[in-house]
Amino acid sequence: MIKKHQPLRKFHDYKSSISRSPNKEPLWINSSSSEMSGPLFSEKIINKNDNDLTLNFSKIGEKPLGQEIFVHGFVKDENGNNLKNVLIEIWQANAGGKYRHQNDPSNIKLDENFGGCGRFITSSDGYYIFKTIEPGAYPYPNRGTEWRPRHIHFSLFGSMFLQRLITQMYFEGDPLIKSCPMVNSIPDINARKLLIGRLDLSKTENEKILGYRFDIVLRGKEQTFFENKREGL
């Protein structure tokens, strides 16, 4: 089940996975006490607009370009228990598909009012919410020129440094998902579906902004796929 649920290490349709994947099995290194005992996250490290990407990088209160959206959901364990005090960080491209990163070669203009990153600590019931801009798709070299579906990167921290999990959320209805080699490297079709944020009209109705629901499951057969760990926290 795990092998079908997780991506193939070397997937020929995703060309860079061949050069990036290690040829040998990983070595086990014993953790030190500092790695096992921290960090401990609390709401004290979160600033007012850290989870509002439409404001946290804006100049004199101006909004970035693009469709405003909410992305929200719950972080759960394999038994469906909601998990509190999980630090979630996100990063993404702007509405034109451009990252605020020095290695992004795109000639698309940066949005001066959009940084593309935010963070939030789950509440006592495991809930999180971000307000942001719907990211644009962008081309990248693979089998010729291909396009990445619209997506948002998620990073989750547990109770120690070694408990960091990274994944991506895609958007329901995006036709580019089916042709994306990164998505298709996961053999199990049902596991791929767990990476898709579903349109949530309840948020749309209440706030007049599009909403997407994306629950994150850390362990078990229904776990969300994580790029850097095989079975979650």
C-alpha positions as CSV (number, residue, x, y, z in Angstrom):
1,M,0.0,0.0,0.0
2,I,2.7,2.5,1.0
3,K,4.6,1.9,-2.3
4,K,1.5,2.6,-4.3
5,H,0.6,5.6,-2.2
6,Q,4.0,7.3,-2.4
7,P,5.8,8.5,-5.5
8,L,8.3,6.5,-7.5
9,R,11.8,7.6,-6.6
10,K,12.9,7.7,-10.2
11,F,10.0,8.5,-12.6
12,H,11.2,8.8,-16.2
13,D,8.4,11.1,-17.2
14,Y,9.6,13.6,-14.6
15,K,13.2,13.9,-15.9
16,S,14.9,15.7,-13.0
17,S,13.8,13.0,-10.6
18,I,16.4,10.8,-12.3
19,S,19.3,13.1,-11.6
20,R,18.1,14.2,-8.2
21,S,17.3,10.7,-6.7
22,P,20.0,9.0,-4.7
23,N,21.4,5.7,-6.0
24,K,22.0,4.3,-2.5
25,E,19.7,3.7,0.4
26,P,19.7,6.4,3.1
27,L,21.9,6.0,6.2
28,W,20.4,6.1,9.7
29,I,22.0,8.8,11.9
30,N,21.1,8.9,15.6
31,S,19.4,12.1,16.7
32,S,20.8,14.4,19.4
33,S,18.7,15.6,22.3
34,S,18.4,19.1,20.8
35,E,16.8,17.6,17.7
36,M,14.4,15.5,19.7
37,S,13.3,18.1,22.1
38,G,12.4,21.2,20.1
39,P,11.2,23.5,18.8
40,L,7.9,24.2,20.7
41,F,5.7,26.5,18.7
42,S,3.1,28.8,20.1
43,E,0.9,31.6,18.8
44,K,3.4,34.1,20.2
45,I,5.6,33.7,17.1
46,I,2.8,34.5,14.8
47,N,2.2,38.1,13.7
48,K,-1.2,39.6,12.9
49,N,-1.1,39.1,9.1
50,D,1.2,36.1,8.8
51,N,-1.7,34.0,7.4
52,D,-3.0,36.8,5.1
53,L,-0.8,36.8,2.0
54,T,-2.9,39.6,0.5
55,L,-1.6,41.9,3.3
56,N,1.6,40.6,4.7
57,F,3.8,41.9,1.9
58,S,1.6,44.8,0.7
59,K,2.9,48.3,0.2
60,I,0.9,51.0,2.0
61,G,-2.1,48.6,2.2
62,E,-2.5,47.9,-1.5
63,K,-3.7,44.4,-2.5
64,P,-1.8,42.1,-4.9
65,L,-3.2,41.3,-8.3
66,G,-5.4,38.1,-8.8
67,Q,-8.3,36.2,-7.4
68,E,-8.4,36.3,-3.7
69,I,-9.1,32.9,-2.1
70,F,-9.3,31.2,1.3
71,V,-7.5,27.9,1.8
72,H,-8.5,26.1,5.0
73,G,-8.9,22.8,6.7
74,F,-7.9,20.5,9.6
75,V,-4.7,18.7,10.4
76,K,-5.5,15.1,11.6
77,D,-3.8,11.9,12.6
78,E,-4.7,8.5,11.2
79,N,-7.6,8.1,13.6
80,G,-9.2,11.4,12.6
81,N,-8.1,13.2,15.7
82,N,-7.4,16.9,15.1
83,L,-3.9,18.1,16.0
84,K,-3.3,21.5,17.7
85,N,-0.1,23.6,17.7
86,V,1.1,22.4,14.3
87,L,3.1,25.1,12.5
88,I,2.0,25.3,8.9
89,E,4.1,27.4,6.4
90,I,3.0,27.9,2.8
91,W,4.7,29.4,-0.3
92,Q,3.5,29.9,-3.8
93,A,3.8,31.7,-7.1
94,N,1.8,34.9,-7.7
95,A,-1.2,35.2,-10.1
96,G,1.1,35.2,-13.1
97,G,3.0,32.0,-12.1
98,K,6.1,33.9,-10.8
99,Y,7.9,33.0,-7.5
100,R,9.7,35.7,-5.5
101,H,12.9,33.7,-5.7
102,Q,16.2,34.6,-7.3
103,N,16.4,31.3,-9.2
104,D,13.0,31.7,-10.9
105,P,14.0,32.4,-14.5
106,S,10.5,33.5,-15.7
107,N,10.2,36.9,-17.4
108,I,6.8,37.4,-15.7
109,K,6.8,40.6,-13.6
110,L,6.9,40.3,-9.8
111,D,3.9,41.7,-7.9
112,E,5.3,44.3,-5.6
113,N,2.4,43.7,-3.1
114,F,2.8,39.9,-2.9
115,G,5.5,38.0,-1.1
116,G,4.0,34.5,-1.7
117,C,4.6,33.0,1.8
118,G,2.7,32.8,5.1
119,R,2.4,30.8,8.3
120,F,-0.2,29.7,10.8
121,I,-0.4,27.5,14.0
122,T,-3.4,25.2,14.1
123,S,-5.9,26.0,16.8
124,S,-7.1,23.7,19.6
125,D,-9.3,21.8,17.2
126,G,-6.6,21.4,14.5
127,Y,-8.0,24.1,12.2
128,Y,-6.0,26.4,10.0
129,I,-6.8,29.1,7.4
130,F,-4.9,31.2,4.9
131,K,-6.1,34.1,2.8
132,T,-4.1,34.4,-0.4
133,I,-4.1,34.9,-4.2
134,E,-4.9,32.0,-6.5
135,P,-1.5,31.1,-8.0
136,G,-0.9,30.9,-11.7
137,A,0.4,27.9,-13.7
138,Y,3.8,28.1,-15.2
139,P,6.0,26.4,-17.8
140,Y,9.1,24.4,-17.0
141,P,11.5,22.3,-19.1
142,N,10.8,18.6,-18.9
143,R,9.7,16.7,-22.0
144,G,10.1,19.8,-24.0
145,T,8.1,22.6,-22.3
146,E,5.4,21.4,-19.9
147,W,3.1,23.3,-17.5
148,R,2.9,22.9,-13.7
149,P,-0.7,23.0,-12.4
150,R,-1.7,25.7,-10.0
151,H,-0.5,24.7,-6.6
152,I,0.5,25.8,-3.1
153,H,3.4,24.3,-1.2
154,F,2.8,23.3,2.4
155,S,5.3,22.6,5.2
156,L,4.2,21.2,8.6
157,F,6.3,21.1,11.7
158,G,5.6,18.7,14.6
159,S,7.1,18.9,18.1
160,M,10.8,18.6,17.0
161,F,13.1,19.6,14.2
162,L,12.9,16.1,12.6
163,Q,9.2,16.3,12.3
164,R,8.9,18.4,9.2
165,L,6.7,17.3,6.3
166,I,6.3,18.9,2.9
167,T,3.6,18.6,0.3
168,Q,1.6,20.5,-2.3
169,M,-2.1,21.3,-2.7
170,Y,-3.6,21.4,-6.2
171,F,-6.9,23.0,-7.2
172,E,-10.0,21.1,-8.1
173,G,-10.9,21.2,-11.7
174,D,-7.4,22.2,-13.0
175,P,-7.0,20.3,-16.3
176,L,-3.2,20.4,-16.0
177,I,-3.2,18.0,-13.0
178,K,-3.8,14.9,-15.2
179,S,-0.8,15.6,-17.3
180,C,1.6,16.6,-14.5
181,P,4.5,14.1,-14.2
182,M,5.0,15.1,-10.5
183,V,1.5,14.1,-9.7
184,N,1.6,11.0,-11.9
185,S,4.7,9.7,-10.2
186,I,2.3,8.5,-7.4
187,P,1.0,5.1,-8.7
188,D,-2.2,5.1,-6.7
189,I,-4.9,7.3,-8.4
190,N,-6.8,7.7,-5.1
191,A,-3.6,8.9,-3.3
192,R,-3.3,11.6,-6.0
193,K,-6.8,12.9,-5.2
194,L,-5.8,13.5,-1.6
195,L,-3.5,16.4,-2.9
196,I,-6.5,18.3,-4.4
197,G,-8.1,21.2,-2.5
198,R,-11.8,21.1,-3.0
199,L,-13.9,24.1,-3.8
200,D,-15.7,25.1,-0.6
201,L,-18.8,27.3,-1.4
202,S,-19.5,27.8,2.3
203,K,-16.5,30.1,2.5
204,T,-17.5,31.7,-0.8
205,E,-21.0,32.5,0.5
206,N,-19.9,33.9,3.8
207,E,-16.9,36.0,2.7
208,K,-17.6,36.7,-1.0
209,I,-14.2,35.1,-1.7
210,L,-13.6,31.7,-3.3
211,G,-12.7,29.1,-0.7
212,Y,-10.9,25.7,-0.9
213,R,-10.9,23.0,1.7
214,F,-7.7,21.0,2.1
215,D,-7.5,18.6,5.1
216,I,-4.1,17.1,5.9
217,V,-3.7,13.6,7.3
218,L,-0.3,12.8,8.8
219,R,-0.4,9.0,9.0
220,G,-2.2,5.9,7.9
221,K,-3.6,4.6,4.6
222,E,-5.5,7.9,4.1
223,Q,-2.5,10.1,4.7
224,T,-1.7,13.0,2.5
225,F,1.4,12.4,0.3
226,F,4.5,14.1,1.7
227,E,7.5,14.7,-0.5
228,N,10.1,14.2,2.2
229,K,8.8,11.4,4.4
230,R,7.3,8.0,3.6
231,E,4.6,7.6,6.4
232,G,4.1,11.0,8.0
233,L,4.9,12.1,11.5
